[in-house]
Amino acid sequence: MYSNVNGNAEESLVVITVIGADRPGIVAGITQVLARHNVNIVDIAQTVVRGIFSMIMIVDLSTGNIDLPRLREELISKSRELGVEVSVNHIAVFRAMQRV
């Protein structure tokens, strides 16, 4: 579904944001879902400010065995287990949201 056959490298990129109270296991929990589906992490940044954890990741679905709706579903389920909020959007949607 997210192949790069048309040469557009952004076609398969997804932005994942995570925010919540800091605690051990957040990064591990989110990245385990990605690893299970062979989704490549292109870029990642995370920080903790006054006990609030935040992370943004750019991932590439072209290497994986999962589509965007199913990945979103699995990450939302994992976020509930971890007690954090997660957002999963195609990079084009994310950019459009930033322009509004």
Buried (B, 14 or more C-beta within 10 A) or exposed (E): EBEEEEEEEEBBBBBBBBBBEBEEEBBEBBBEBBEEBEBBBBEBEBEEEEEEBBBBBBBBBBEBEBEBEEBBEBBEEBBEEBEBEBBBBBBEEBEEEEEE
